[in-house]
Amino acid sequence: MDWKYLLTGWDGRINRAKFWAGIAALIVIAIVANLLDVVLGLHLGDHDVGVIGIVVSLVSIYFALALYAKRWHDRDKSGWWSLIGLVPLIGAVWILVELGILQGTSGANQYGPDPLA
């Protein structure tokens, strides 16, 4: 799997398996960052957030949006649909269903060839 393309490219399409692999990688990276904050004592004040965790979270936003864009493309929709996530509760459910559960468009579409072909 081409992780650089998966997490940084905005063009093309990915299937559900690659989407979930990317999400799992982001979760693992976040857990490791938080563990490093605990081990190194880098927590900020009385909060459960640390310096490394904040930096990793900010970078992960870019990676997540790249994943979302490619998955929206597989559903034959613009990556701008990621903005639906800004709607409280409904947006998160919509993204989960559209990107994580529903099958992509069969065959080629305007965003590229079928990732399963």
Jmol script that loads the backbone (N, CA, C; Angstrom):
load data "model"
ATOM      1  N   MET A   1       0.844  -1.176   0.000  1.00  0.00           N
ATOM      2  CA  MET A   1       0.000   0.000   0.000  1.00  0.00           C
ATOM      3  C   MET A   1       0.892   1.242   0.000  1.00  0.00           C
ATOM      4  N   ASP A   2       0.546   2.200  -0.824  1.00  0.00           N
ATOM      5  CA  ASP A   2       1.300   3.437  -0.936  1.00  0.00           C
ATOM      6  C   ASP A   2       0.783   4.435   0.104  1.00  0.00           C
ATOM      7  N   TRP A   3       1.422   4.462   1.276  1.00  0.00           N
ATOM      8  CA  TRP A   3       0.963   5.293   2.381  1.00  0.00           C
ATOM      9  C   TRP A   3       1.082   6.775   2.064  1.00  0.00           C
ATOM     10  N   LYS A   4       2.120   7.145   1.313  1.00  0.00           N
ATOM     11  CA  LYS A   4       2.286   8.554   0.960  1.00  0.00           C
ATOM     12  C   LYS A   4       1.091   9.023   0.139  1.00  0.00           C
ATOM     13  N   TYR A   5       0.715   8.260  -0.880  1.00  0.00           N
ATOM     14  CA  TYR A   5      -0.453   8.604  -1.694  1.00  0.00           C
ATOM     15  C   TYR A   5      -1.721   8.586  -0.852  1.00  0.00           C
ATOM     16  N   LEU A   6      -1.838   7.579  -0.015  1.00  0.00           N
ATOM     17  CA  LEU A   6      -3.051   7.409   0.780  1.00  0.00           C
ATOM     18  C   LEU A   6      -3.292   8.594   1.705  1.00  0.00           C
ATOM     19  N   LEU A   7      -2.241   9.085   2.348  1.00  0.00           N
ATOM     20  CA  LEU A   7      -2.403  10.128   3.364  1.00  0.00           C
ATOM     21  C   LEU A   7      -2.120  11.558   2.892  1.00  0.00           C
ATOM     22  N   THR A   8      -1.561  11.715   1.693  1.00  0.00           N
ATOM     23  CA  THR A   8      -1.230  13.071   1.270  1.00  0.00           C
ATOM     24  C   THR A   8      -1.871  13.484  -0.050  1.00  0.00           C
ATOM     25  N   GLY A   9      -2.169  12.549  -0.919  1.00  0.00           N
ATOM     26  CA  GLY A   9      -2.747  12.912  -2.208  1.00  0.00           C
ATOM     27  C   GLY A   9      -4.225  13.249  -2.086  1.00  0.00           C
ATOM     28  N   TRP A  10      -4.680  14.207  -2.883  1.00  0.00           N
ATOM     29  CA  TRP A  10      -6.090  14.610  -2.861  1.00  0.00           C
ATOM     30  C   TRP A  10      -6.834  14.086  -4.082  1.00  0.00           C
ATOM     31  N   ASP A  11      -6.112  13.574  -5.060  1.00  0.00           N
ATOM     32  CA  ASP A  11      -6.733  13.100  -6.298  1.00  0.00           C
ATOM     33  C   ASP A  11      -6.897  11.590  -6.269  1.00  0.00           C
ATOM     34  N   GLY A  12      -7.825  11.110  -7.081  1.00  0.00           N
ATOM     35  CA  GLY A  12      -8.021   9.684  -7.222  1.00  0.00           C
ATOM     36  C   GLY A  12      -9.094   9.134  -6.301  1.00  0.00           C
ATOM     37  N   ARG A  13      -9.114   7.809  -6.220  1.00  0.00           N
ATOM     38  CA  ARG A  13     -10.145   7.106  -5.463  1.00  0.00           C
ATOM     39  C   ARG A  13      -9.506   6.014  -4.606  1.00  0.00           C
ATOM     40  N   ILE A  14     -10.129   5.725  -3.475  1.00  0.00           N
ATOM     41  CA  ILE A  14      -9.724   4.583  -2.658  1.00  0.00           C
ATOM     42  C   ILE A  14     -10.977   3.822  -2.236  1.00  0.00           C
ATOM     43  N   ASN A  15     -10.812   2.523  -2.027  1.00  0.00           N
ATOM     44  CA  ASN A  15     -11.944   1.714  -1.576  1.00  0.00           C
ATOM     45  C   ASN A  15     -12.076   1.777  -0.055  1.00  0.00           C
ATOM     46  N   ARG A  16     -13.098   1.118   0.465  1.00  0.00           N
ATOM     47  CA  ARG A  16     -13.351   1.155   1.907  1.00  0.00           C
ATOM     48  C   ARG A  16     -12.218   0.554   2.717  1.00  0.00           C
ATOM     49  N   ALA A  17     -11.614  -0.520   2.221  1.00  0.00           N
ATOM     50  CA  ALA A  17     -10.533  -1.178   2.969  1.00  0.00           C
ATOM     51  C   ALA A  17      -9.352  -0.231   3.176  1.00  0.00           C
ATOM     52  N   LYS A  18      -8.958   0.491   2.131  1.00  0.00           N
ATOM     53  CA  LYS A  18      -7.849   1.442   2.255  1.00  0.00           C
ATOM     54  C   LYS A  18      -8.242   2.617   3.137  1.00  0.00           C
ATOM     55  N   PHE A  19      -9.500   3.033   3.051  1.00  0.00           N
ATOM     56  CA  PHE A  19      -9.990   4.108   3.911  1.00  0.00           C
ATOM     57  C   PHE A  19      -9.849   3.713   5.375  1.00  0.00           C
ATOM     58  N   TRP A  20     -10.343   2.517   5.722  1.00  0.00           N
ATOM     59  CA  TRP A  20     -10.281   2.073   7.121  1.00  0.00           C
ATOM     60  C   TRP A  20      -8.845   1.831   7.566  1.00  0.00           C
ATOM     61  N   ALA A  21      -7.975   1.378   6.644  1.00  0.00           N
ATOM     62  CA  ALA A  21      -6.557   1.201   6.984  1.00  0.00           C
ATOM     63  C   ALA A  21      -5.929   2.553   7.318  1.00  0.00           C
ATOM     64  N   GLY A  22      -6.269   3.579   6.547  1.00  0.00           N
ATOM     65  CA  GLY A  22      -5.762   4.919   6.814  1.00  0.00           C
ATOM     66  C   GLY A  22      -6.269   5.466   8.139  1.00  0.00           C
ATOM     67  N   ILE A  23      -7.551   5.263   8.425  1.00  0.00           N
ATOM     68  CA  ILE A  23      -8.125   5.713   9.695  1.00  0.00           C
ATOM     69  C   ILE A  23      -7.449   4.984  10.861  1.00  0.00           C
ATOM     70  N   ALA A  24      -7.247   3.677  10.714  1.00  0.00           N
ATOM     71  CA  ALA A  24      -6.586   2.890  11.767  1.00  0.00           C
ATOM     72  C   ALA A  24      -5.164   3.404  12.003  1.00  0.00           C
ATOM     73  N   ALA A  25      -4.458   3.734  10.938  1.00  0.00           N
ATOM     74  CA  ALA A  25      -3.093   4.260  11.072  1.00  0.00           C
ATOM     75  C   ALA A  25      -3.101   5.588  11.832  1.00  0.00           C
ATOM     76  N   LEU A  26      -4.069   6.451  11.530  1.00  0.00           N
ATOM     77  CA  LEU A  26      -4.159   7.733  12.233  1.00  0.00           C
ATOM     78  C   LEU A  26      -4.470   7.535  13.714  1.00  0.00           C
ATOM     79  N   ILE A  27      -5.305   6.564  14.033  1.00  0.00           N
ATOM     80  CA  ILE A  27      -5.630   6.277  15.434  1.00  0.00           C
ATOM     81  C   ILE A  27      -4.399   5.765  16.182  1.00  0.00           C
ATOM     82  N   VAL A  28      -3.664   4.849  15.552  1.00  0.00           N
ATOM     83  CA  VAL A  28      -2.450   4.311  16.181  1.00  0.00           C
ATOM     84  C   VAL A  28      -1.425   5.420  16.414  1.00  0.00           C
ATOM     85  N   ILE A  29      -1.257   6.292  15.429  1.00  0.00           N
ATOM     86  CA  ILE A  29      -0.309   7.402  15.570  1.00  0.00           C
ATOM     87  C   ILE A  29      -0.730   8.314  16.717  1.00  0.00           C
ATOM     88  N   ALA A  30      -2.027   8.582  16.850  1.00  0.00           N
ATOM     89  CA  ALA A  30      -2.524   9.436  17.935  1.00  0.00           C
ATOM     90  C   ALA A  30      -2.282   8.792  19.296  1.00  0.00           C
ATOM     91  N   ILE A  31      -2.493   7.489  19.395  1.00  0.00           N
ATOM     92  CA  ILE A  31      -2.263   6.786  20.661  1.00  0.00           C
ATOM     93  C   ILE A  31      -0.785   6.840  21.042  1.00  0.00           C
ATOM     94  N   VAL A  32       0.085   6.600  20.063  1.00  0.00           N
ATOM     95  CA  VAL A  32       1.526   6.653  20.324  1.00  0.00           C
ATOM     96  C   VAL A  32       1.938   8.061  20.756  1.00  0.00           C
ATOM     97  N   ALA A  33       1.393   9.082  20.099  1.00  0.00           N
ATOM     98  CA  ALA A  33       1.723  10.465  20.468  1.00  0.00           C
ATOM     99  C   ALA A  33       1.290  10.765  21.895  1.00  0.00           C
ATOM    100  N   ASN A  34       0.108  10.326  22.273  1.00  0.00           N
ATOM    101  CA  ASN A  34      -0.365  10.567  23.641  1.00  0.00           C
ATOM    102  C   ASN A  34       0.452   9.795  24.663  1.00  0.00           C
ATOM    103  N   LEU A  35       0.866   8.580  24.325  1.00  0.00           N
ATOM    104  CA  LEU A  35       1.729   7.819  25.224  1.00  0.00           C
ATOM    105  C   LEU A  35       3.081   8.506  25.400  1.00  0.00           C
ATOM    106  N   LEU A  36       3.613   9.042  24.317  1.00  0.00           N
ATOM    107  CA  LEU A  36       4.876   9.779  24.411  1.00  0.00           C
ATOM    108  C   LEU A  36       4.729  11.004  25.304  1.00  0.00           C
ATOM    109  N   ASP A  37       3.586  11.685  25.194  1.00  0.00           N
ATOM    110  CA  ASP A  37       3.339  12.832  26.071  1.00  0.00           C
ATOM    111  C   ASP A  37       3.345  12.418  27.540  1.00  0.00           C
ATOM    112  N   VAL A  38       2.739  11.277  27.834  1.00  0.00           N
ATOM    113  CA  VAL A  38       2.679  10.794  29.221  1.00  0.00           C
ATOM    114  C   VAL A  38       4.074  10.398  29.702  1.00  0.00           C
ATOM    115  N   VAL A  39       4.777   9.609  28.893  1.00  0.00           N
ATOM    116  CA  VAL A  39       6.098   9.118  29.285  1.00  0.00           C
ATOM    117  C   VAL A  39       7.100  10.271  29.451  1.00  0.00           C
ATOM    118  N   LEU A  40       7.037  11.232  28.543  1.00  0.00           N
ATOM    119  CA  LEU A  40       7.983  12.342  28.585  1.00  0.00           C
ATOM    120  C   LEU A  40       7.515  13.494  29.472  1.00  0.00           C
ATOM    121  N   GLY A  41       6.303  13.378  30.015  1.00  0.00           N
ATOM    122  CA  GLY A  41       5.780  14.409  30.902  1.00  0.00           C
ATOM    123  C   GLY A  41       5.517  15.730  30.205  1.00  0.00           C
ATOM    124  N   LEU A  42       5.013  15.678  29.002  1.00  0.00           N
ATOM    125  CA  LEU A  42       4.796  16.893  28.219  1.00  0.00           C
ATOM    126  C   LEU A  42       3.354  17.396  28.261  1.00  0.00           C
ATOM    127  N   HIS A  43       2.587  16.990  29.278  1.00  0.00           N
ATOM    128  CA  HIS A  43       1.204  17.450  29.389  1.00  0.00           C
ATOM    129  C   HIS A  43       1.179  18.921  29.760  1.00  0.00           C
ATOM    130  N   LEU A  44       0.173  19.602  29.240  1.00  0.00           N
ATOM    131  CA  LEU A  44       0.042  21.042  29.480  1.00  0.00           C
ATOM    132  C   LEU A  44      -0.864  21.287  30.672  1.00  0.00           C
ATOM    133  N   GLY A  45      -0.298  21.710  31.771  1.00  0.00           N
ATOM    134  CA  GLY A  45      -1.065  22.025  32.970  1.00  0.00           C
ATOM    135  C   GLY A  45      -1.841  20.829  33.499  1.00  0.00           C
ATOM    136  N   ASP A  46      -3.089  21.078  33.881  1.00  0.00           N
ATOM    137  CA  ASP A  46      -3.946  20.020  34.427  1.00  0.00           C
ATOM    138  C   ASP A  46      -4.752  19.308  33.349  1.00  0.00           C
ATOM    139  N   HIS A  47      -4.462  19.577  32.104  1.00  0.00           N
ATOM    140  CA  HIS A  47      -5.229  19.016  31.000  1.00  0.00           C
ATOM    141  C   HIS A  47      -4.651  17.677  30.559  1.00  0.00           C
ATOM    142  N   ASP A  48      -5.482  16.884  29.901  1.00  0.00           N
ATOM    143  CA  ASP A  48      -5.038  15.592  29.394  1.00  0.00           C
ATOM    144  C   ASP A  48      -4.495  15.693  27.973  1.00  0.00           C
ATOM    145  N   VAL A  49      -3.934  16.810  27.635  1.00  0.00           N
ATOM    146  CA  VAL A  49      -3.399  17.017  26.301  1.00  0.00           C
ATOM    147  C   VAL A  49      -1.932  17.416  26.426  1.00  0.00           C
ATOM    148  N   GLY A  50      -1.146  16.918  25.480  1.00  0.00           N
ATOM    149  CA  GLY A  50       0.279  17.222  25.510  1.00  0.00           C
ATOM    150  C   GLY A  50       0.745  17.856  24.220  1.00  0.00           C
ATOM    151  N   VAL A  51       1.967  18.302  24.222  1.00  0.00           N
ATOM    152  CA  VAL A  51       2.548  19.004  23.081  1.00  0.00           C
ATOM    153  C   VAL A  51       2.577  18.108  21.839  1.00  0.00           C
ATOM    154  N   ILE A  52       3.070  16.895  21.986  1.00  0.00           N
ATOM    155  CA  ILE A  52       3.161  15.986  20.841  1.00  0.00           C
ATOM    156  C   ILE A  52       1.762  15.653  20.326  1.00  0.00           C
ATOM    157  N   GLY A  53       0.826  15.428  21.237  1.00  0.00           N
ATOM    158  CA  GLY A  53      -0.551  15.116  20.846  1.00  0.00           C
ATOM    159  C   GLY A  53      -1.193  16.237  20.050  1.00  0.00           C
ATOM    160  N   ILE A  54      -0.934  17.470  20.438  1.00  0.00           N
ATOM    161  CA  ILE A  54      -1.495  18.622  19.716  1.00  0.00           C
ATOM    162  C   ILE A  54      -0.918  18.703  18.304  1.00  0.00           C
ATOM    163  N   VAL A  55       0.390  18.554  18.184  1.00  0.00           N
ATOM    164  CA  VAL A  55       1.034  18.634  16.870  1.00  0.00           C
ATOM    165  C   VAL A  55       0.529  17.508  15.962  1.00  0.00           C
ATOM    166  N   VAL A  56       0.477  16.291  16.493  1.00  0.00           N
ATOM    167  CA  VAL A  56       0.006  15.148  15.709  1.00  0.00           C
ATOM    168  C   VAL A  56      -1.454  15.336  15.316  1.00  0.00           C
ATOM    169  N   SER A  57      -2.271  15.873  16.203  1.00  0.00           N
ATOM    170  CA  SER A  57      -3.680  16.114  15.885  1.00  0.00           C
ATOM    171  C   SER A  57      -3.831  17.105  14.736  1.00  0.00           C
ATOM    172  N   LEU A  58      -3.066  18.167  14.762  1.00  0.00           N
ATOM    173  CA  LEU A  58      -3.155  19.169  13.698  1.00  0.00           C
ATOM    174  C   LEU A  58      -2.711  18.600  12.351  1.00  0.00           C
ATOM    175  N   VAL A  59      -1.645  17.815  12.345  1.00  0.00           N
ATOM    176  CA  VAL A  59      -1.177  17.190  11.107  1.00  0.00           C
ATOM    177  C   VAL A  59      -2.186  16.141  10.628  1.00  0.00           C
ATOM    178  N   SER A  60      -2.808  15.442  11.562  1.00  0.00           N
ATOM    179  CA  SER A  60      -3.771  14.401  11.216  1.00  0.00           C
ATOM    180  C   SER A  60      -5.014  14.957  10.534  1.00  0.00           C
ATOM    181  N   ILE A  61      -5.340  16.209  10.789  1.00  0.00           N
ATOM    182  CA  ILE A  61      -6.478  16.823  10.103  1.00  0.00           C
ATOM    183  C   ILE A  61      -6.236  16.809   8.597  1.00  0.00           C
ATOM    184  N   TYR A  62      -5.040  17.176   8.189  1.00  0.00           N
ATOM    185  CA  TYR A  62      -4.695  17.154   6.760  1.00  0.00           C
ATOM    186  C   TYR A  62      -4.802  15.738   6.199  1.00  0.00           C
ATOM    187  N   PHE A  63      -4.212  14.767   6.916  1.00  0.00           N
ATOM    188  CA  PHE A  63      -4.242  13.381   6.457  1.00  0.00           C
ATOM    189  C   PHE A  63      -5.673  12.855   6.354  1.00  0.00           C
ATOM    190  N   ALA A  64      -6.498  13.157   7.348  1.00  0.00           N
ATOM    191  CA  ALA A  64      -7.885  12.696   7.339  1.00  0.00           C
ATOM    192  C   ALA A  64      -8.653  13.312   6.175  1.00  0.00           C
ATOM    193  N   LEU A  65      -8.449  14.591   5.917  1.00  0.00           N
ATOM    194  CA  LEU A  65      -9.142  15.232   4.805  1.00  0.00           C
ATOM    195  C   LEU A  65      -8.710  14.654   3.459  1.00  0.00           C
ATOM    196  N   ALA A  66      -7.437  14.263   3.343  1.00  0.00           N
ATOM    197  CA  ALA A  66      -6.973  13.611   2.114  1.00  0.00           C
ATOM    198  C   ALA A  66      -7.666  12.257   1.943  1.00  0.00           C
ATOM    199  N   LEU A  67      -7.778  11.500   3.040  1.00  0.00           N
ATOM    200  CA  LEU A  67      -8.506  10.227   2.985  1.00  0.00           C
ATOM    201  C   LEU A  67      -9.959  10.445   2.598  1.00  0.00           C
ATOM    202  N   TYR A  68     -10.595  11.409   3.247  1.00  0.00           N
ATOM    203  CA  TYR A  68     -12.001  11.696   2.975  1.00  0.00           C
ATOM    204  C   TYR A  68     -12.212  12.077   1.518  1.00  0.00           C
ATOM    205  N   ALA A  69     -11.357  12.946   0.984  1.00  0.00           N
ATOM    206  CA  ALA A  69     -11.521  13.413  -0.395  1.00  0.00           C
ATOM    207  C   ALA A  69     -11.483  12.242  -1.369  1.00  0.00           C
ATOM    208  N   LYS A  70     -10.501  11.361  -1.199  1.00  0.00           N
ATOM    209  CA  LYS A  70     -10.401  10.220  -2.111  1.00  0.00           C
ATOM    210  C   LYS A  70     -11.587   9.263  -1.960  1.00  0.00           C
ATOM    211  N   ARG A  71     -12.073   9.125  -0.745  1.00  0.00           N
ATOM    212  CA  ARG A  71     -13.230   8.246  -0.529  1.00  0.00           C
ATOM    213  C   ARG A  71     -14.500   8.875  -1.098  1.00  0.00           C
ATOM    214  N   TRP A  72     -14.667  10.204  -0.948  1.00  0.00           N
ATOM    215  CA  TRP A  72     -15.804  10.884  -1.582  1.00  0.00           C
ATOM    216  C   TRP A  72     -15.731  10.708  -3.085  1.00  0.00           C
ATOM    217  N   HIS A  73     -14.526  10.788  -3.653  1.00  0.00           N
ATOM    218  CA  HIS A  73     -14.366  10.596  -5.087  1.00  0.00           C
ATOM    219  C   HIS A  73     -14.826   9.201  -5.494  1.00  0.00           C
ATOM    220  N   ASP A  74     -14.550   8.207  -4.670  1.00  0.00           N
ATOM    221  CA  ASP A  74     -15.000   6.849  -4.980  1.00  0.00           C
ATOM    222  C   ASP A  74     -16.528   6.763  -4.971  1.00  0.00           C
ATOM    223  N   ARG A  75     -17.166   7.623  -4.209  1.00  0.00           N
ATOM    224  CA  ARG A  75     -18.631   7.691  -4.164  1.00  0.00           C
ATOM    225  C   ARG A  75     -19.165   8.621  -5.252  1.00  0.00           C
ATOM    226  N   ASP A  76     -18.265   9.124  -6.135  1.00  0.00           N
ATOM    227  CA  ASP A  76     -18.589  10.025  -7.242  1.00  0.00           C
ATOM    228  C   ASP A  76     -19.130  11.364  -6.751  1.00  0.00           C
ATOM    229  N   LYS A  77     -18.511  11.857  -5.670  1.00  0.00           N
ATOM    230  CA  LYS A  77     -18.882  13.155  -5.107  1.00  0.00           C
ATOM    231  C   LYS A  77     -17.613  13.962  -4.884  1.00  0.00           C
ATOM    232  N   SER A  78     -17.769  15.263  -4.800  1.00  0.00           N
ATOM    233  CA  SER A  78     -16.645  16.156  -4.561  1.00  0.00           C
ATOM    234  C   SER A  78     -16.103  15.976  -3.137  1.00  0.00           C
ATOM    235  N   GLY A  79     -14.808  16.193  -2.990  1.00  0.00           N
ATOM    236  CA  GLY A  79     -14.190  16.147  -1.670  1.00  0.00           C
ATOM    237  C   GLY A  79     -14.721  17.221  -0.736  1.00  0.00           C
ATOM    238  N   TRP A  80     -15.352  18.242  -1.294  1.00  0.00           N
ATOM    239  CA  TRP A  80     -15.944  19.299  -0.479  1.00  0.00           C
ATOM    240  C   TRP A  80     -17.071  18.774   0.401  1.00  0.00           C
ATOM    241  N   TRP A  81     -17.580  17.578   0.104  1.00  0.00           N
ATOM    242  CA  TRP A  81     -18.601  16.971   0.956  1.00  0.00           C
ATOM    243  C   TRP A  81     -18.069  16.728   2.361  1.00  0.00           C
ATOM    244  N   SER A  82     -16.770  16.783   2.547  1.00  0.00           N
ATOM    245  CA  SER A  82     -16.187  16.628   3.887  1.00  0.00           C
ATOM    246  C   SER A  82     -16.685  17.704   4.836  1.00  0.00           C
ATOM    247  N   LEU A  83     -17.108  18.829   4.288  1.00  0.00           N
ATOM    248  CA  LEU A  83     -17.626  19.918   5.130  1.00  0.00           C
ATOM    249  C   LEU A  83     -18.902  19.518   5.870  1.00  0.00           C
ATOM    250  N   ILE A  84     -19.565  18.445   5.436  1.00  0.00           N
ATOM    251  CA  ILE A  84     -20.762  17.969   6.145  1.00  0.00           C
ATOM    252  C   ILE A  84     -20.398  17.584   7.579  1.00  0.00           C
ATOM    253  N   GLY A  85     -19.135  17.271   7.809  1.00  0.00           N
ATOM    254  CA  GLY A  85     -18.675  16.925   9.149  1.00  0.00           C
ATOM    255  C   GLY A  85     -18.774  18.073  10.141  1.00  0.00           C
ATOM    256  N   LEU A  86     -18.940  19.288   9.654  1.00  0.00           N
ATOM    257  CA  LEU A  86     -19.088  20.439  10.536  1.00  0.00           C
ATOM    258  C   LEU A  86     -20.481  20.530  11.156  1.00  0.00           C
ATOM    259  N   VAL A  87     -21.431  19.782  10.606  1.00  0.00           N
ATOM    260  CA  VAL A  87     -22.785  19.766  11.173  1.00  0.00           C
ATOM    261  C   VAL A  87     -22.767  18.816  12.377  1.00  0.00           C
ATOM    262  N   PRO A  88     -23.106  19.319  13.562  1.00  0.00           N
ATOM    263  CA  PRO A  88     -23.037  18.471  14.762  1.00  0.00           C
ATOM    264  C   PRO A  88     -23.871  17.190  14.623  1.00  0.00           C
ATOM    265  N   LEU A  89     -23.315  16.092  15.056  1.00  0.00           N
ATOM    266  CA  LEU A  89     -23.903  14.753  15.081  1.00  0.00           C
ATOM    267  C   LEU A  89     -24.276  14.223  13.706  1.00  0.00           C
ATOM    268  N   ILE A  90     -25.131  14.935  12.982  1.00  0.00           N
ATOM    269  CA  ILE A  90     -25.568  14.470  11.666  1.00  0.00           C
ATOM    270  C   ILE A  90     -24.373  14.332  10.727  1.00  0.00           C
ATOM    271  N   GLY A  91     -23.456  15.281  10.770  1.00  0.00           N
ATOM    272  CA  GLY A  91     -22.292  15.248   9.902  1.00  0.00           C
ATOM    273  C   GLY A  91     -21.415  14.030  10.150  1.00  0.00           C
ATOM    274  N   ALA A  92     -21.180  13.706  11.408  1.00  0.00           N
ATOM    275  CA  ALA A  92     -20.343  12.543  11.738  1.00  0.00           C
ATOM    276  C   ALA A  92     -21.005  11.246  11.273  1.00  0.00           C
ATOM    277  N   VAL A  93     -22.301  11.136  11.481  1.00  0.00           N
ATOM    278  CA  VAL A  93     -23.027   9.937  11.055  1.00  0.00           C
ATOM    279  C   VAL A  93     -23.020   9.845   9.534  1.00  0.00           C
ATOM    280  N   TRP A  94     -23.243  10.965   8.861  1.00  0.00           N
ATOM    281  CA  TRP A  94     -23.256  10.998   7.399  1.00  0.00           C
ATOM    282  C   TRP A  94     -21.918  10.526   6.844  1.00  0.00           C
ATOM    283  N   ILE A  95     -20.824  11.070   7.401  1.00  0.00           N
ATOM    284  CA  ILE A  95     -19.487  10.680   6.938  1.00  0.00           C
ATOM    285  C   ILE A  95     -19.238   9.198   7.202  1.00  0.00           C
ATOM    286  N   LEU A  96     -19.617   8.715   8.376  1.00  0.00           N
ATOM    287  CA  LEU A  96     -19.427   7.296   8.690  1.00  0.00           C
ATOM    288  C   LEU A  96     -20.144   6.408   7.686  1.00  0.00           C
ATOM    289  N   VAL A  97     -21.388   6.733   7.390  1.00  0.00           N
ATOM    290  CA  VAL A  97     -22.175   5.912   6.471  1.00  0.00           C
ATOM    291  C   VAL A  97     -21.636   6.020   5.047  1.00  0.00           C
ATOM    292  N   GLU A  98     -21.479   7.245   4.550  1.00  0.00           N
ATOM    293  CA  GLU A  98     -21.052   7.446   3.164  1.00  0.00           C
ATOM    294  C   GLU A  98     -19.646   6.914   2.889  1.00  0.00           C
ATOM    295  N   LEU A  99     -18.715   7.205   3.773  1.00  0.00           N
ATOM    296  CA  LEU A  99     -17.321   6.860   3.506  1.00  0.00           C
ATOM    297  C   LEU A  99     -16.920   5.495   4.047  1.00  0.00           C
ATOM    298  N   GLY A 100     -17.496   5.114   5.174  1.00  0.00           N
ATOM    299  CA  GLY A 100     -17.052   3.884   5.812  1.00  0.00           C
ATOM    300  C   GLY A 100     -17.893   2.663   5.545  1.00  0.00           C
ATOM    301  N   ILE A 101     -19.138   2.861   5.112  1.00  0.00           N
ATOM    302  CA  ILE A 101     -20.037   1.719   4.972  1.00  0.00           C
ATOM    303  C   ILE A 101     -20.481   1.485   3.527  1.00  0.00           C
ATOM    304  N   LEU A 102     -20.922   2.547   2.848  1.00  0.00           N
ATOM    305  CA  LEU A 102     -21.463   2.384   1.501  1.00  0.00           C
ATOM    306  C   LEU A 102     -20.375   2.073   0.478  1.00  0.00           C
ATOM    307  N   GLN A 103     -20.746   1.274  -0.497  1.00  0.00           N
ATOM    308  CA  GLN A 103     -19.834   0.869  -1.557  1.00  0.00           C
ATOM    309  C   GLN A 103     -19.598   2.032  -2.515  1.00  0.00           C
ATOM    310  N   GLY A 104     -18.428   2.073  -3.111  1.00  0.00           N
ATOM    311  CA  GLY A 104     -18.106   3.114  -4.081  1.00  0.00           C
ATOM    312  C   GLY A 104     -18.778   2.862  -5.416  1.00  0.00           C
ATOM    313  N   THR A 105     -18.641   3.826  -6.317  1.00  0.00           N
ATOM    314  CA  THR A 105     -19.200   3.720  -7.657  1.00  0.00           C
ATOM    315  C   THR A 105     -18.486   2.613  -8.419  1.00  0.00           C
ATOM    316  N   SER A 106     -19.248   1.743  -9.052  1.00  0.00           N
ATOM    317  CA  SER A 106     -18.660   0.681  -9.874  1.00  0.00           C
ATOM    318  C   SER A 106     -18.152   1.265 -11.178  1.00  0.00           C
ATOM    319  N   GLY A 107     -16.978   0.820 -11.591  1.00  0.00           N
ATOM    320  CA  GLY A 107     -16.400   1.311 -12.834  1.00  0.00           C
ATOM    321  C   GLY A 107     -15.774   2.675 -12.662  1.00  0.00           C
ATOM    322  N   ALA A 108     -15.266   3.189 -13.758  1.00  0.00           N
ATOM    323  CA  ALA A 108     -14.618   4.491 -13.744  1.00  0.00           C
ATOM    324  C   ALA A 108     -15.654   5.595 -13.546  1.00  0.00           C
ATOM    325  N   ASN A 109     -15.225   6.677 -12.902  1.00  0.00           N
ATOM    326  CA  ASN A 109     -16.062   7.866 -12.806  1.00  0.00           C
ATOM    327  C   ASN A 109     -15.180   9.075 -13.102  1.00  0.00           C
ATOM    328  N   GLN A 110     -15.692  10.271 -12.894  1.00  0.00           N
ATOM    329  CA  GLN A 110     -14.949  11.487 -13.252  1.00  0.00           C
ATOM    330  C   GLN A 110     -13.666  11.663 -12.443  1.00  0.00           C
ATOM    331  N   TYR A 111     -13.510  10.892 -11.349  1.00  0.00           N
ATOM    332  CA  TYR A 111     -12.335  11.055 -10.491  1.00  0.00           C
ATOM    333  C   TYR A 111     -11.269   9.985 -10.730  1.00  0.00           C
ATOM    334  N   GLY A 112     -11.563   9.032 -11.596  1.00  0.00           N
ATOM    335  CA  GLY A 112     -10.550   8.032 -11.911  1.00  0.00           C
ATOM    336  C   GLY A 112     -11.127   6.636 -12.061  1.00  0.00           C
ATOM    337  N   PRO A 113     -10.243   5.670 -12.285  1.00  0.00           N
ATOM    338  CA  PRO A 113     -10.693   4.273 -12.464  1.00  0.00           C
ATOM    339  C   PRO A 113     -11.151   3.660 -11.138  1.00  0.00           C
ATOM    340  N   ASP A 114     -11.909   2.596 -11.251  1.00  0.00           N
ATOM    341  CA  ASP A 114     -12.404   1.864 -10.080  1.00  0.00           C
ATOM    342  C   ASP A 114     -11.208   1.310  -9.299  1.00  0.00           C
ATOM    343  N   PRO A 115     -11.093   1.633  -8.002  1.00  0.00           N
ATOM    344  CA  PRO A 115      -9.949   1.128  -7.235  1.00  0.00           C
ATOM    345  C   PRO A 115      -9.976  -0.391  -7.038  1.00  0.00           C
ATOM    346  N   LEU A 116     -11.100  -1.009  -7.281  1.00  0.00           N
ATOM    347  CA  LEU A 116     -11.188  -2.468  -7.139  1.00  0.00           C
ATOM    348  C   LEU A 116     -10.917  -3.191  -8.459  1.00  0.00           C
ATOM    349  N   ALA A 117     -10.786  -2.442  -9.535  1.00  0.00           N
ATOM    350  CA  ALA A 117     -10.571  -3.072 -10.852  1.00  0.00           C
ATOM    351  C   ALA A 117      -9.125  -3.429 -11.061  1.00  0.00           C
TER     352      ALA A 117
END
end "model"
wireframe off; spacefill off
backbone 0.3
color backbone group
